[in-house]
Each structure stands twice: as C-alpha cells, then as structure tokens.
Amino acid sequence: MKQLLTYLFIIFSLVLQFTINAEAKEDIVKLLKNLDQLYKDGVIDKSQFERSKKKILELNNNKITKKKNQTKNDDPDKLLKNLTKLYKDGVFSKSQYENAKKKLLKSNNTKITKKETKQEKFKPEKTIQDNEAPIIDIASTITVNDASYEIEGKVSDKSNDIFIIVDGRTITAKNGKFKIKRFSPVNDKFKIIAIDQWGNTSKPKLVNIIIDQQETVAANVIDALDPSKIKTKSSKNRVALIFGIEKYVQAPDASFANLDAKYFYEYARKGFGISKSNIKLLVDEDANLISSLGTLKKWLPGKVVEGKTELIIFFAGHGLGSSDGKELYLLPQDSDPDLLTRTALSRTELFKSIIDLNPKSVTMFLDTCYSGISRDDKTLLASARPIRITPGDDGIVPDNFTIFSASQLDQISSGLKEAKHGIFSYYLMKGLEGKADSNNDNKITNGELLDYMDSKVSQKASALGRKQNPSLRGDPEKVLITYQ
C-alpha cells in the first residue's frame, strides 16, 4: 500500500510539474503540504521526504518560463529529462521510474495540439487583359491585275489572338499578318474589322480594289548561242571570209551586225572546222571599201587552192539594189548609198572574183536585204523611194555555189532585240548547233537548214508585223556539215 501511494505521488508530482509556469507559486506550496502530510502519515520515510522536498524547491528556483508560441512537443521532453534526473538521484526506484515514463509517453501521444491559424490578406490575381482595340495597317487603295486576287495586311495589338472580319468571314492573323483572297471582275470595295481575344474591336478599315487586267506578254526566253556544243573534224581545206558592219558612215546602223560576225567566227572554227589562220574577220571600220577590196584581191587568193578549197563567206550589213533593179550591192562600212557603183561591192563582181580563184565549193550566208530598209525600218536612200527588186531578177548562180539569203528580195531583214542578233543570223547559228538536224543523223543538209530557219525566222518576223522568209540557191540535198 505504501508503494502504491508513493507511485500516486510521483504521477501527481509530474502532472503538477507539467503545468508549472512563472506565476504558479500556489501549486508549489500545495505540493509541499501534500509531501509533508505523506511524511507525517508514514507513507514515506524522512530521507525520501527530504530528497523530494529538496528537488521540488530546486525546480522552483530554476523554473523555465515558457513562451506562448513554443510548440507542445518541447514540454514532454523536459518532463522526461526531470524524471530521469530524479531516478538517477535515487528519489524513485527503477520500477517507479519505468511506470512513470510509460504514462508520460502515453499521455503525450494522446494530446491533440491545435495549431493556431492566421488569416491571410486577400490579393486579387493579376491578368493580361487589355482594353485597347487592334490597329489595322493596310493600304486604302490597292491595284491588282487579275479578277482572282490576294492582298496582305498587318495588324498590331497586345493580345496574342487577333481575328480579321471581312464580309462576315473570319480570318485568323498570324504573327501580326493576314491575307485576304477574293474574286471580282470589276473594281471592288470592302471593310476590314479586327477583334482581339478580349473582344476589343477596331474601327472599320475601308479598302478599295482597282482591277487592272491589262494583257501582259510573257517575255520569250531566248537560248544563248553556244558553238561549243558542236564537235566536228577540222579541215585545212576550208577558208572563211566574214564581214560584220553595224556602224555605217553614211547610212543607218545595221543593228547587231558586228555581233553576228563575231559569233559566226566561232561557228566557222567549231562548226566547219576552220583554223584561225584561214579565217578573215572584218568588223565595222575594218570592213571599209579599201580593206574589203584588199581582202578579196590579196588575202583570199593566197588562201584558196584551186579545186580543193571550200570557201565560206558570211556578210551581215546593208544591201541595196540598183535604181534599175538589175544589180545587187553589198555595202562596206563607208559606202555612199547614192554612189553604189563607186563605193559598194556589186554581187556580180564578187562572184567573178571568187569564180576566178576556182575553189571546190562556195557557201555564202548573207544576212542582208536589198529593199533599201534597215533592220530598224530606216530608209537607206533619204532622197528616193526604196527600190523593190522582184523575185527572179537576182541573176544566175554558179553550180558550185550555195547561197543562203536572210529574206526574199522584196522583204526586209529584221533584228532580234532579245537575242541581240539579226533574226537570220541567230537561227542560222542555232541550226548549226544541231537544231536543224531533223532526222538526227548527225548531218545537216542545205534543205534541213533552210526548213529550220524558215519556220523560226518567219514566226519571229510575223510578231514584228513583217514578212521574212530565208531563201536558198543551191542543192538542198547537199550535206553542209557533219558533226560527232
């Protein structure tokens, strides 16, 4: 019974100790009275009484003032520490210590600590909503060239999503840009409205569309001349004499004639296999009357071998007929159209000079006409009407001669501005590249070349409002070149 009362005292002491604070002096006094009564009743002996009293007084002297915001988990730890101290000091036996410790821990686990909550101040969430309307950037008047058209515009706003409204149709703007596709065969007018994701609406933007359906002619792509495409065998028995006169002293220019001659020089080398030493090129001032006659009378005889030489002659420039229509003339650079007999090369004299040399064959390419009209529709004879020579009056051509002429005698030879060549010269050289080889046998006959040039030249001349048909005097079955 004595031990039980002692145990009860310990539990009572611990409970009282758990509630001690800085102002609990009455609890200490009461505790000492109870301790004294237990001693008087003989429940505890004098030594136990003294030790317990001493410890209670020590606790009172070393009291710990607990803060209001201190957590409840700290108090049980301190009580357990004090209990252990009492046990070590011999105030309680081991069994009393274990039972008290068990009760203390059980009491701690069953406590419900209510956490004081603090009311937070209300803070409204921030939003990116704006109240500004989108701004449309597009021209007020736009000209298009087709009834089906598409226009583009820009729109700016703080919102990410912007919508364009046109005639009740919604278009989504992307990266601040929008496109509108419409159809109207007549001038059109419509309003554009922009709305952002917050419903802010722009002012209507009025757009006027002018439909200008002018007919546009697509520029034809002209293939560049390229003699390197031709591969043929070289021949030491071939000789070429080339004239190209664009800048005349006393006559209108023959546009692109000098380029015609310079390009044909390369075709003579690569297409006909003629060495440079056997080619004579006379361009503009080098093709004056004296130089031309000197070439015919001195240079050419030194190159032609009787019965072996194949002579190639190319002339790009002006030609003119005599006033009586009986003679045709080729005009050197300084010729006077009013003094043809004294300042020009008559075709009869040219033929005679060549025939006297007795070459094996002669092939002539004459990009000229005898109508008295230049490639640019300018009159060669300012004081008289141009002389028109009728077909059949061009004289007799020797059997070993092949003559390609740019046009019929009563037609005008034209220039091809997009190619910067005469029409005849351009398609002559294109034909030599292989375009004229209609049966793809790597041979081009006189007839094949004429057919190719006639179809191309007449078509181009027709676009200029002219008639121009190349002509051939010679054997159409004769092979002009053979290439690999």
C-alpha positions as CSV (number, residue, x, y, z in Angstrom):
1,M,0.0,0.0,0.0
2,K,2.9,2.3,0.8
3,Q,4.4,1.7,-2.6
4,L,1.2,2.4,-4.3
5,L,0.8,5.8,-2.6
6,T,4.3,6.6,-3.5
7,Y,3.6,5.9,-7.1
8,L,0.5,8.0,-7.0
9,F,2.5,10.8,-5.5
10,I,5.0,10.6,-8.4
11,I,2.3,10.8,-11.0
12,F,0.7,13.7,-9.2
13,S,4.0,15.5,-9.0
14,L,4.7,15.1,-12.7
15,V,1.3,16.3,-13.6
16,L,1.7,19.4,-11.4
17,Q,5.2,19.9,-12.9
18,F,3.9,19.8,-16.5
19,T,1.6,22.8,-15.7
20,I,4.2,24.9,-13.8
21,N,4.9,28.3,-15.2
22,A,6.4,31.6,-13.9
23,E,3.4,32.6,-11.8
24,A,2.4,29.1,-10.3
25,K,3.7,29.7,-6.7
26,E,0.4,28.4,-5.1
27,D,0.9,25.0,-6.8
28,I,4.4,24.6,-5.2
29,V,3.1,25.4,-1.8
30,K,0.3,22.9,-2.1
31,L,2.8,20.3,-3.4
32,L,5.0,20.8,-0.3
33,K,2.0,20.4,2.0
34,N,0.9,17.2,0.4
35,L,4.5,15.9,0.7
36,D,4.6,16.9,4.4
37,Q,1.3,15.1,5.1
38,L,2.6,11.9,3.4
39,Y,5.7,12.0,5.6
40,K,3.6,12.5,8.8
41,D,1.3,9.7,7.8
42,G,4.3,7.4,7.5
43,V,3.8,6.8,3.8
44,I,7.4,7.9,3.1
45,D,10.3,8.0,5.4
46,K,12.3,11.0,6.4
47,S,15.1,10.5,3.8
48,Q,12.5,10.3,0.9
49,F,10.7,13.3,2.2
50,E,13.9,15.4,2.4
51,R,15.1,14.4,-1.0
52,S,11.6,15.1,-2.6
53,K,11.3,18.4,-0.8
54,K,14.8,19.4,-1.9
55,K,14.1,18.6,-5.6
56,I,10.8,20.5,-5.6
57,L,12.5,23.6,-4.2
58,E,15.3,23.3,-6.8
59,L,12.7,23.1,-9.5
60,N,11.0,26.2,-8.2
61,N,14.3,28.1,-8.1
62,N,15.2,27.0,-11.7
63,K,11.7,27.4,-13.2
64,I,11.6,27.9,-17.0
65,T,9.2,30.5,-18.4
66,K,7.6,29.0,-21.5
67,K,6.8,31.3,-24.5
68,K,3.3,31.3,-25.8
69,N,4.4,30.3,-29.3
70,Q,6.5,27.4,-28.0
71,T,5.4,24.1,-29.5
72,K,3.8,21.5,-27.3
73,N,6.4,18.8,-28.3
74,D,9.1,20.6,-26.2
75,D,7.3,20.1,-22.7
76,P,7.2,16.3,-22.6
77,D,10.9,16.2,-23.4
78,K,11.7,18.4,-20.4
79,L,9.5,16.4,-18.1
80,L,11.1,13.1,-19.2
81,K,14.5,14.7,-18.5
82,N,13.5,15.7,-15.0
83,L,12.1,12.3,-14.3
84,T,15.3,10.7,-15.4
85,K,17.2,13.1,-13.1
86,L,15.0,12.1,-10.1
87,Y,15.6,8.4,-10.8
88,K,19.4,8.9,-11.1
89,D,19.4,10.8,-7.8
90,G,17.7,7.8,-6.1
91,V,14.4,9.5,-5.4
92,F,12.5,6.8,-7.3
93,S,13.2,3.1,-7.8
94,K,13.6,1.6,-11.3
95,S,10.1,0.2,-11.4
96,Q,8.6,3.6,-10.4
97,Y,10.8,5.3,-13.0
98,E,9.7,2.9,-15.8
99,N,6.0,3.2,-14.9
100,A,6.1,6.9,-14.7
101,K,8.0,7.2,-18.0
102,K,5.4,4.9,-19.7
103,K,2.5,7.0,-18.5
104,L,4.2,10.2,-19.6
105,L,4.8,9.0,-23.2
106,K,1.2,7.7,-23.4
107,S,-0.1,11.0,-22.3
108,N,1.9,12.8,-24.9
109,N,0.7,10.6,-27.8
110,T,-2.9,11.2,-27.0
111,K,-2.7,15.0,-26.8
112,I,-4.3,16.9,-29.7
113,T,-2.4,20.1,-30.4
114,K,-4.5,22.7,-32.2
115,K,-2.5,24.9,-34.4
116,E,-3.3,28.5,-34.4
117,T,-4.2,29.7,-37.9
118,K,-3.6,33.1,-39.2
119,Q,-5.9,34.7,-41.7
120,E,-4.2,35.9,-44.9
121,K,-4.9,39.1,-46.6
122,F,-6.8,38.7,-49.9
123,K,-4.7,39.5,-53.0
124,P,-6.5,39.6,-56.4
125,E,-4.8,37.7,-59.3
126,K,-3.2,39.8,-62.0
127,T,-4.4,39.4,-65.6
128,I,-3.1,40.5,-69.0
129,Q,-6.5,41.6,-70.3
130,D,-6.3,44.9,-72.1
131,N,-9.0,47.4,-73.2
132,E,-7.3,48.7,-76.4
133,A,-8.6,47.8,-79.8
134,P,-6.3,46.3,-82.5
135,I,-4.8,48.6,-85.2
136,I,-5.1,47.6,-88.9
137,D,-2.3,48.5,-91.3
138,I,-3.2,48.1,-95.0
139,A,-3.3,50.5,-98.0
140,S,-6.6,52.2,-98.6
141,T,-6.3,51.6,-102.4
142,I,-4.7,48.6,-104.0
143,T,-4.4,47.8,-107.7
144,V,-4.4,44.1,-108.8
145,N,-4.1,42.6,-112.3
146,D,-6.5,39.7,-112.1
147,A,-10.1,39.1,-111.0
148,S,-8.9,36.5,-108.6
149,Y,-6.5,38.3,-106.3
150,E,-4.9,38.1,-102.8
151,I,-3.9,41.1,-100.7
152,E,-1.9,41.2,-97.5
153,G,-2.1,43.5,-94.4
154,K,-0.7,43.8,-90.9
155,V,-2.5,44.2,-87.5
156,S,-1.0,45.1,-84.1
157,D,-2.4,44.5,-80.6
158,K,-1.3,43.4,-77.1
159,S,-3.3,40.2,-77.4
160,N,-1.9,37.1,-78.8
161,D,-5.1,36.1,-80.8
162,I,-6.4,38.6,-83.3
163,F,-9.2,37.9,-85.8
164,I,-10.0,39.7,-89.1
165,I,-13.6,40.0,-90.2
166,V,-14.3,40.6,-93.9
167,D,-17.9,40.3,-95.2
168,G,-18.8,38.1,-92.2
169,R,-15.9,35.8,-92.9
170,T,-13.3,35.3,-90.1
171,I,-9.6,35.2,-90.8
172,T,-7.0,34.5,-88.1
173,A,-4.0,36.8,-88.1
174,K,-0.6,35.0,-87.8
175,N,2.4,36.8,-86.4
176,G,0.6,40.1,-86.9
177,K,-0.1,39.5,-90.6
178,F,-3.2,38.4,-92.6
179,K,-4.1,37.5,-96.2
180,I,-7.4,38.1,-97.9
181,K,-8.4,36.1,-101.0
182,R,-11.2,37.5,-103.2
183,F,-12.7,37.4,-106.6
184,S,-14.2,40.4,-108.5
185,P,-14.2,41.1,-112.3
186,V,-14.9,44.8,-111.5
187,N,-13.4,47.3,-109.1
188,D,-14.1,46.1,-105.5
189,K,-14.7,47.8,-102.1
190,F,-15.0,46.2,-98.7
191,K,-14.5,46.9,-94.9
192,I,-12.0,45.1,-92.6
193,I,-12.5,44.8,-88.9
194,A,-10.1,43.4,-86.3
195,I,-11.1,41.8,-83.0
196,D,-8.8,40.7,-80.2
197,Q,-9.3,37.8,-77.8
198,W,-10.8,40.2,-75.2
199,G,-13.5,41.4,-77.6
200,N,-11.9,44.8,-78.3
201,T,-13.0,45.8,-81.9
202,S,-11.1,48.1,-84.2
203,K,-12.6,50.8,-86.3
204,P,-13.6,49.6,-89.8
205,K,-10.9,50.0,-92.4
206,L,-12.2,50.6,-96.0
207,V,-10.2,49.1,-98.8
208,N,-10.7,50.0,-102.5
209,I,-9.5,47.4,-105.1
210,I,-8.8,48.5,-108.7
211,I,-8.9,45.6,-111.1
212,D,-6.4,46.4,-113.9
213,Q,-6.5,43.3,-116.2
214,Q,-4.1,44.6,-118.9
215,E,-2.8,41.9,-121.2
216,T,0.8,41.1,-120.4
217,V,3.0,39.3,-122.9
218,A,5.5,36.9,-121.3
219,A,9.0,37.5,-122.5
220,N,10.2,34.6,-124.6
221,V,13.3,33.0,-123.3
222,I,16.0,33.0,-126.0
223,D,18.6,30.3,-125.8
224,A,22.1,31.7,-125.8
225,L,24.2,30.8,-128.8
226,D,26.9,28.2,-127.9
227,P,29.2,26.9,-130.6
228,S,31.0,24.7,-128.1
229,K,28.1,22.2,-128.5
230,I,29.4,21.4,-132.0
231,K,32.1,18.8,-132.4
232,T,33.4,18.3,-135.9
233,K,36.6,17.4,-137.6
234,S,39.0,20.2,-138.6
235,S,39.8,20.7,-142.2
236,K,42.8,22.6,-143.7
237,N,41.0,22.9,-147.0
238,R,38.3,25.3,-145.6
239,V,38.6,29.1,-145.6
240,A,36.2,31.7,-144.2
241,L,35.7,35.4,-145.0
242,I,33.5,37.2,-142.5
243,F,32.0,40.7,-142.7
244,G,30.1,42.4,-139.9
245,I,29.1,46.1,-140.3
246,E,26.9,47.8,-137.7
247,K,28.2,51.3,-137.7
248,Y,28.0,52.9,-141.2
249,V,29.4,56.3,-142.0
250,Q,26.7,57.4,-144.4
251,A,23.8,55.0,-143.7
252,P,21.7,54.0,-140.7
253,D,23.1,51.4,-138.3
254,A,22.6,47.7,-139.1
255,S,21.8,46.7,-135.5
256,F,23.8,43.8,-134.1
257,A,25.6,43.1,-137.4
258,N,29.0,43.2,-135.7
259,L,27.9,40.7,-133.1
260,D,26.6,38.4,-135.8
261,A,30.0,38.4,-137.5
262,K,32.0,37.9,-134.2
263,Y,29.8,34.9,-133.2
264,F,29.9,33.4,-136.7
265,Y,33.7,33.4,-136.4
266,E,33.4,30.8,-133.6
267,Y,30.9,28.7,-135.6
268,A,33.4,28.7,-138.5
269,R,36.0,27.3,-136.2
270,K,33.9,24.8,-134.3
271,G,31.1,24.0,-136.8
272,F,33.1,24.0,-140.0
273,G,36.5,23.0,-138.5
274,I,38.3,26.0,-140.0
275,S,41.7,27.0,-138.4
276,K,42.2,30.6,-137.2
277,S,44.8,31.2,-139.8
278,N,42.3,30.5,-142.5
279,I,39.6,32.9,-141.2
280,K,39.5,36.7,-142.0
281,L,37.2,38.8,-139.8
282,L,36.3,42.3,-140.9
283,V,34.2,44.3,-138.4
284,D,32.9,47.9,-138.8
285,E,35.8,50.3,-139.8
286,D,37.9,47.3,-140.7
287,A,35.3,46.5,-143.3
288,N,35.6,49.7,-145.3
289,L,35.7,49.6,-149.1
290,I,39.5,49.6,-149.4
291,S,40.0,46.9,-146.8
292,S,37.2,44.8,-148.3
293,L,38.7,45.0,-151.8
294,G,42.2,44.3,-150.5
295,T,41.0,41.2,-148.7
296,L,39.2,39.9,-151.9
297,K,42.1,40.7,-154.2
298,K,45.1,39.9,-152.0
299,W,44.3,37.8,-148.9
300,L,41.8,35.5,-150.5
301,P,43.9,34.4,-153.5
302,G,46.6,33.4,-151.1
303,K,44.3,31.0,-149.2
304,V,42.3,29.4,-152.0
305,V,43.7,26.2,-153.6
306,E,42.2,25.5,-157.0
307,G,39.7,22.6,-156.9
308,K,40.3,21.9,-153.2
309,T,39.3,24.8,-151.0
310,E,35.8,25.0,-149.6
311,L,35.1,28.7,-149.2
312,I,32.7,30.1,-146.6
313,I,31.5,33.7,-146.8
314,F,29.4,35.4,-144.2
315,F,28.1,39.0,-144.6
316,A,25.9,40.9,-142.1
317,G,25.1,44.5,-143.0
318,H,23.3,46.6,-145.6
319,G,22.5,45.6,-149.1
320,L,20.9,47.7,-151.8
321,G,19.6,47.2,-155.4
322,S,20.5,49.5,-158.3
323,S,17.9,52.0,-159.4
324,D,17.1,49.9,-162.5
325,G,16.8,46.8,-160.4
326,K,19.4,44.9,-162.4
327,E,22.2,44.7,-159.8
328,L,22.6,43.9,-156.1
329,Y,25.2,45.5,-153.9
330,L,26.7,44.8,-150.5
331,L,27.7,48.0,-148.7
332,P,31.1,48.3,-147.0
333,Q,31.3,50.5,-143.8
334,D,32.0,53.7,-145.7
335,S,29.7,53.2,-148.7
336,D,27.5,56.0,-150.1
337,P,24.0,54.7,-150.9
338,D,23.8,57.3,-153.7
339,L,27.1,56.2,-155.3
340,L,26.7,52.4,-155.3
341,T,28.7,51.7,-158.4
342,R,31.7,53.6,-157.0
343,T,31.5,52.8,-153.2
344,A,29.8,49.4,-152.9
345,L,30.6,45.8,-153.8
346,S,28.4,44.5,-156.6
347,R,27.3,40.9,-156.3
348,T,28.4,40.3,-159.9
349,E,31.9,41.5,-159.3
350,L,32.1,39.5,-156.1
351,F,31.0,36.3,-157.8
352,K,33.6,36.9,-160.6
353,S,36.5,37.4,-158.2
354,I,35.6,34.1,-156.5
355,I,35.0,32.2,-159.6
356,D,38.4,33.2,-161.0
357,L,40.0,31.5,-158.0
358,N,38.2,28.3,-158.8
359,P,37.5,26.9,-155.3
360,K,36.0,23.5,-154.9
361,S,32.8,25.0,-153.4
362,V,31.4,28.3,-152.2
363,T,28.8,28.7,-149.4
364,M,27.5,32.2,-148.7
365,F,25.4,33.4,-145.8
366,L,24.0,36.9,-146.5
367,D,22.2,38.5,-143.6
368,T,21.1,41.5,-145.6
369,C,18.3,42.6,-147.8
370,Y,18.1,44.8,-150.9
371,S,14.9,46.6,-150.1
372,G,16.5,49.9,-149.0
373,I,15.2,49.5,-145.5
374,S,17.4,48.8,-142.4
375,R,16.7,46.3,-139.7
376,D,15.2,49.2,-137.7
377,D,12.9,50.3,-140.5
378,K,15.1,53.2,-141.5
379,T,15.5,54.2,-145.2
380,L,18.9,53.8,-146.7
381,L,18.2,56.3,-149.5
382,A,17.0,59.5,-148.0
383,S,16.3,61.2,-151.4
384,A,14.4,58.5,-153.1
385,R,11.9,55.7,-152.5
386,P,13.5,52.3,-151.8
387,I,13.9,50.1,-154.8
388,R,12.0,46.8,-154.7
389,I,13.5,44.0,-156.7
390,T,11.2,41.3,-157.8
391,P,12.0,37.6,-157.4
392,G,13.8,36.1,-160.4
393,D,15.9,39.2,-161.0
394,D,18.8,38.1,-158.8
395,G,20.9,36.7,-161.6
396,I,22.5,33.3,-162.4
397,V,24.3,31.4,-159.6
398,P,27.2,29.1,-160.5
399,D,26.7,25.3,-159.9
400,N,29.2,25.0,-157.1
401,F,27.7,28.0,-155.2
402,T,25.2,27.6,-152.3
403,I,23.7,30.9,-151.2
404,F,21.5,31.4,-148.1
405,S,19.8,34.8,-148.0
406,A,18.1,36.3,-145.0
407,S,14.9,37.2,-146.9
408,Q,13.3,37.3,-150.3
409,L,14.3,40.1,-152.5
410,D,11.2,42.1,-151.8
411,Q,11.3,41.6,-148.0
412,I,13.0,43.4,-145.1
413,S,15.6,41.6,-142.9
414,S,14.9,42.2,-139.2
415,G,16.8,42.2,-136.0
416,L,16.0,40.2,-132.9
417,K,16.5,42.5,-129.9
418,E,16.1,40.0,-127.2
419,A,18.9,37.9,-128.7
420,K,21.0,41.0,-129.9
421,H,21.4,39.4,-133.3
422,G,19.8,39.5,-136.7
423,I,16.9,37.0,-136.9
424,F,18.5,35.2,-139.8
425,S,22.0,35.1,-138.2
426,Y,20.6,33.9,-134.8
427,Y,18.7,30.9,-136.2
428,L,21.4,30.1,-138.7
429,M,23.8,29.6,-135.9
430,K,21.2,27.8,-133.7
431,G,20.6,25.4,-136.7
432,L,24.3,24.7,-137.0
433,E,24.4,23.7,-133.3
434,G,22.2,20.7,-134.3
435,K,18.7,22.2,-134.1
436,A,18.4,21.8,-137.9
437,D,19.2,18.1,-137.9
438,S,15.6,17.0,-138.3
439,N,16.4,13.3,-138.7
440,N,19.1,13.2,-136.1
441,D,21.7,11.6,-138.3
442,N,24.5,14.0,-137.2
443,K,24.4,15.6,-140.6
444,I,22.8,18.9,-141.7
445,T,21.9,19.3,-145.3
446,N,21.1,22.7,-147.0
447,G,17.5,21.8,-147.2
448,E,17.3,20.9,-143.4
449,L,18.9,24.2,-142.5
450,L,16.6,26.2,-144.8
451,D,13.5,24.5,-143.3
452,Y,14.5,25.2,-139.8
453,M,15.4,28.8,-140.4
454,D,12.2,29.5,-142.5
455,S,9.9,28.2,-139.7
456,K,11.7,30.2,-137.0
457,V,12.5,33.4,-138.9
458,S,9.0,33.8,-140.4
459,Q,7.4,33.3,-137.0
460,K,9.6,36.0,-135.3
461,A,9.2,38.4,-138.2
462,S,5.4,38.0,-138.0
463,A,5.5,39.1,-134.4
464,L,7.1,42.3,-135.6
465,G,4.5,42.8,-138.3
466,R,6.8,41.8,-141.1
467,K,7.2,39.0,-143.6
468,Q,10.6,37.4,-143.8
469,N,11.4,34.1,-145.4
470,P,15.0,33.0,-145.9
471,S,15.9,31.7,-149.3
472,L,18.3,29.1,-150.7
473,R,20.1,29.0,-154.1
474,G,21.8,25.6,-154.5
475,D,21.4,21.9,-153.9
476,P,19.0,21.2,-150.9
477,E,20.3,17.6,-150.6
478,K,23.9,18.6,-150.2
479,V,25.4,18.0,-146.8
480,L,26.5,21.3,-145.2
481,I,28.3,19.9,-142.1
482,T,28.8,16.6,-140.4
483,Y,29.3,16.6,-136.6
484,Q,30.0,14.0,-134.0
